[in-house]
Amino acid sequence: MENTSLGNQVIIEIANTHGGDISYITALIKQFEKFQDYSIKFQPLHPDKLATPNFSAYTIYQELLFSSEEWRGLISLANETKNVWLDIFDEYGVQILKENFDSVYGIKLQVSVLFNAVVIRELSTLNLSGKKLILNIAALELHEIEYFLNKFESDLNPSEILLEVGFQGYPTQLLDSGISKIKIVKEHFGKKIVFADHIDRESKYAIWMPAMAMASGADIIEKHVLLDNMETKYDKYSSLDIAQFTEMIEIITNFSELDQAGFINERERTYLKNSIMKPILKADKVKGQMLSVAHDFDYKRSGLNGLNSKEISDRIASFHILSTNKAAGDTLQATDFKKANIAVISACRLKSSRLKQKALLNIGDLPSVSFSLKNLCRFTNVNHVILATSTLETDAPLKDYTYSDAVIFHRGDPEDVIQRYLDIIRQLKIDVVIRVTADNPYLDNDICQILLQSHFESGADYTAGKNASVGTNIEIMNAQALEKVKSHFPNADYSEYMTWYFMNNQEHFKINLVDLPEMYVRDYRLTLDYDEDLQLFNQIHEKLSGVPDYTLKDVIAVLDANPELAQINSHINPAYMINQELIDTLNEKTKIKL
């Protein structure tokens, strides 16, 4: 009678407490009837099958003998409320098993019986495929356990073999319990473990040791019991009366409930809710603004409801921004966030004087502007890819070079690039801008994602990478911050140098400069402005012709392996890096003056 109750974890061991008294064992079975669906184990034995007359315990075995009829009645009675196990010591035990086969749930073999070839031979004649088998492994080394396990799996073919630790000594010491073996044996053999407990019934450990064993990984407890109202002649030492047994079961039940409890209970949740220091805004924040859990909040216990720092961090990490204005002292709710509308905006004109219509010159089979847009279309966590040019007719041909129908073609102010950006930002309600230029064909999604994640986590207004090769860096800025720039510079005469409006006003904007992985830190020039640049890009493209959709990593690998290629354009430096007059002008014209 299989069950899933606690009873399936406890075997009530009758052993020899009955002293051969049929009325004692009958009373004991009835006294423990209330433990429905538990298991119970008997030890049918015959003095002449178990020992010779000169053996010291032979006369005791004679006292313990019950007839086949008596065993049939006892097993039948016990089977009404319990799973019945038999401890097989000798051929008589096998006989009792045969005669009550359908009423027996499983059998156990003491470690000494494992060496009894006659008993094993007799058992092998039975079909034990529907029975469970417990093997006691006291004093066996791991290799010996493995031998017997393999032997009995082969010879007896039971439905399941369980391994039992523990043995009975007089007195039984704590060390005899075998608790230290449980994890080792379980991990080594992957079998359920039975814990046979024989501690002195007067010891507090007699009722606590089983719970300790289960905490160590035991699956089933075997415990001796006795009657509390009749004289017990044998096995009294380690047997519990019903009150002790009931207390032991209560302890095991409590342990099982604790062990199987959910990872977090409601009292824990209440404790955290009542004690956690909630993030409270230090200053007013406006709709669309970025947040940093490390810099924008005070942490205090309060009666205010709101998201905790992890919940806020999770939203920031998934690219959320404020969806409403919040005041200093406020906590934040889930409804205060919205997913940011993120766009890549690539500025492009056809007015270049150094390399005529460079955006339409081919790198391989693609015009350079299309080559750049192809890489931008591979950016993840982006809602829009936009090619932004001017309203001048000279730039109109660019509409045919957007690479993909998904790319938005936008025309705006010819000179004020900030205004050109803001026009499409306002139209599409963009929150965060990834700013690039079409001069740069090798813009890479890996760098974009590194900077995008850092931009949100830092709560920055402006983010860029450090020490990137010329033409591979990416700038990320909040639309709100760009609006602020425009409010200070209604006519942004130098807005093609948009970077300066942020870097030159760090007291007004939160700037976030990010160390890039070493694989991207190089001195290579990878922007298109001169014929030498185009020569380099086409030679790179030729070397990577067998690599579909190659990335910046591939480009850097080619240049690292072929340093002569990097020399083609290494002598060229951007004007804003070497023209001191331009640098001075930018410092003057892009500085916010209050």
C-alpha positions, 0 to 999 in steps of 0.5 A, spaced: 500 500 500 504 505 497 502 512 500 506 519 500 504 521 507 510 521 513 508 514 514 512 512 508 518 515 511 518 511 518 518 504 519 516 502 526 520 496 528 517 491 532 524 487 533 524 482 539 520 487 544 515 482 544 519 476 548 515 471 544 508 473 547 503 473 542 498 477 546 504 483 547 505 483 540 498 483 538 497 489 543 503 493 540 500 492 533 493 495 536 497 501 540 500 503 534 494 503 529 493 510 529 499 511 525 495 509 519 499 508 513 506 507 516 510 501 515 511 496 520 517 491 520 517 484 524 523 479 525 520 472 524 526 467 525 527 460 527 532 458 533 534 451 529 535 455 522 539 461 525 543 458 530 546 452 533 544 450 540 551 452 543 550 459 541 549 464 547 542 466 544 540 460 542 535 459 548 532 466 547 531 465 539 527 459 542 523 464 546 522 468 540 519 463 535 512 464 533 508 459 528 507 460 521 499 461 523 501 466 528 505 470 523 500 469 518 495 472 523 500 478 526 501 480 519 494 480 517 492 484 523 498 489 521 497 490 514 490 493 515 493 499 517 501 499 515 506 497 510 509 490 512 516 489 512 520 482 514 527 482 516 530 476 513 535 472 518 534 465 515 530 460 511 524 460 516 524 468 514 524 466 507 518 461 508 514 466 512 515 471 506 513 466 501 506 464 506 504 471 506 507 474 500 502 478 497 501 482 504 509 483 505 511 490 502 518 489 502 524 485 506 530 487 509 537 484 510 541 485 516 549 486 514 551 479 516 545 476 512 548 479 506 554 473 506 548 468 507 548 464 501 543 459 502 538 465 504 540 469 498 539 462 494 532 461 497 530 469 496 532 468 488 527 463 487 522 468 488 519 474 484 521 480 488 520 485 482 514 488 486 518 488 493 523 493 496 529 491 499 533 494 504 540 492 505 544 494 512 551 496 510 554 497 517 562 496 517 562 495 509 567 499 505 564 503 499 567 497 494 563 492 498 557 496 498 557 496 490 559 489 490 552 487 494 548 492 490 550 489 484 549 482 486 542 483 489 540 488 483 542 482 479 540 476 483 533 478 486 531 484 482 527 488 487 523 494 485 528 498 489 534 497 493 535 502 499 541 502 503 541 502 511 546 505 516 546 504 523 547 498 527 545 496 534 550 496 540 550 495 547 550 501 549 549 504 542 554 510 542 552 516 538 558 515 533 554 508 532 548 512 528 552 512 522 549 519 520 556 521 517 555 516 512 549 518 509 551 524 504 557 519 502 553 513 501 547 517 497 552 521 493 556 515 491 550 510 489 544 515 488 539 510 493 535 512 498 537 512 505 534 508 511 537 510 518 536 505 523 536 508 530 538 504 536 540 510 541 538 509 549 531 510 550 533 514 556 537 519 552 534 526 549 537 523 542 533 518 542 527 522 539 532 527 536 537 523 532 532 521 527 530 528 525 538 530 525 539 524 520 533 527 515 537 533 516 543 529 513 539 526 507 536 520 510 529 518 507 526 513 511 527 512 519 527 505 522 525 506 530 524 500 535 518 501 539 515 497 545 508 497 549 508 502 555 503 498 559 506 491 559 513 488 561 518 488 555 523 483 556 528 484 550 530 490 546 527 495 551 534 499 551 533 502 544 525 502 543 520 508 544 514 507 548 508 511 544 508 517 547 516 518 545 514 515 538 509 520 538 514 526 540 519 523 535 514 523 529 512 531 531 519 533 531 520 529 524 513 532 521 516 539 523 522 538 520 519 535 514 515 542 513 521 546 514 525 542 509 519 543 504 517 550 505 517 555 500 524 559 499 521 565 502 515 565 507 510 571 508 513 572 515 519 574 511 516 578 506 513 582 511 519 583 515 523 585 509 517 590 507 517 593 514 524 594 515 527 595 508 530 602 507 526 605 501 529 609 496 526 617 496 528 622 491 533 627 493 531 632 488 525 633 483 525 629 477 521 631 470 518 626 465 523 623 461 529 623 466 534 618 467 535 615 474 541 612 478 539 608 484 546 610 487 546 618 486 539 620 486 536 617 492 536 617 500 535 611 503 530 611 509 525 607 513 518 610 512 511 609 512 511 610 504 510 605 499 514 604 493 519 600 489 525 598 492 532 599 489 532 592 486 526 593 483 528 600 480 534 597 478 531 592 474 527 597 470 533 601 469 536 595 466 531 594 461 531 601 459 525 604 462 525 612 464 520 616 468 514 617 465 511 623 470 514 628 474 516 626 481 518 631 487 523 630 492 521 626 497 517 621 493 518 614 492 517 611 486 511 606 483 511 601 477 507 606 474 512 612 474 516 608 469 515 607 461 520 603 456 524 609 453 523 610 446 530 609 443 533 611 436 539 611 432 540 618 428 545 618 423 547 625 420 549 625 413 550 630 408 553 630 401 557 637 401 564 634 403 569 638 400 575 633 401 572 627 398 566 629 394 560 625 395 563 621 400 557 618 402 555 615 395 562 612 394 563 604 395 566 600 400 565 593 396 559 593 393 555 598 398 555 606 398 559 608 404 552 611 407 548 604 406 554 600 409 554 604 415 546 604 416 547 596 415 551 596 421 546 600 425 540 596 423 543 590 427 543 595 433 539 591 439 534 595 444 533 600 439 526 602 436 528 607 430 534 607 425 534 614 422 538 617 416 538 625 418 540 630 412 538 637 410 532 640 406 537 642 401 536 639 394 543 637 393 542 632 399 536 629 396 539 623 393 540 620 399 533 618 400 535 612 395 541 610 400 537 608 406 539 600 405 533 598 408 525 600 408 526 600 416 530 606 416 527 613 416 529 618 412 529 625 415 530 632 412 531 638 416 535 644 418 542 644 413 546 647 418 543 646 425 544 639 426 541 639 433 535 642 430 535 637 425 535 632 431 530 635 435 525 635 429 525 628 428 525 627 436 519 631 437 515 627 431 517 620 434 517 622 441 524 619 442 527 619 449 534 617 448 538 618 442 544 614 439 548 619 435 552 617 430 555 620 423 554 616 416 562 617 415 563 611 420 562 605 417 564 600 422 559 602 428 558 596 432 552 593 436 557 591 442 560 598 443 553 600 443 550 595 448 555 597 453 554 604 452 547 604 452 547 599 459 552 604 462 548 610 460 541 608 463 545 605 470 548 611 471 542 616 470 547 620 465 545 625 460 551 624 456 555 617 455 560 616 450 566 611 450 573 612 452 579 611 447 576 608 441 578 608 434 577 614 431 570 613 427 568 607 432 565 611 438 558 612 439 554 618 443 548 617 447 544 623 449 537 624 452 532 628 448 531 632 454 538 634 455 538 636 448 532 640 449 536 643 454 542 645 450 537 648 445 534 652 450 541 655 451 543 656 444 537 657 440 542 658 434 547 652 435 552 655 430 557 649 431 552 644 432 555 639 428 560 639 433 555 636 438 559 633 443 562 640 445 555 642 448 555 637 453 563 636 454 564 643 455 558 644 460 559 638 465 556 643 471 550 642 467 550 635 465 551 628 468 557 626 463 558 618 463 565 616 460 566 609 459 572 604 459 571 600 453 574 593 453 581 592 451 579 589 444 576 595 442 581 600 444 586 602 438 589 608 435 586 606 428 583 611 424 576 608 421 572 614 419 571 616 412 573 623 410 579 622 405 581 618 399 586 614 403 580 612 408 576 609 402 583 605 400 583 602 407 576 600 407 576 597 401 582 593 402 579 591 409 573 589 405 577 585 400 581 581 406 574 580 409 570 578 403 569 571 406 566 573 412 559 575 411 556 581 416 563 582 419 564 586 425 568 591 428 572 585 431 574 582 425 576 589 422 581 590 428 583 583 427 585 584 420 589 591 422 592 588 428 595 582 423 596 587 417 600 593 421 602 596 414 594 597 412 593 602 418 599 606 415 595 608 409 591 613 413 595 614 420 597 621 418 591 624 418 588 627 424 581 630 425 581 638 425 578 638 432 584 635 435 589 639 432 586 646 429 587 650 436 583 656 433 577 651 432 578 648 439 578 655 442 572 657 438 568 651 440 570 652 447 568 659 447 561 658 442 559 652 446 559 654 453 553 655 457 553 662 460 548 664 465 
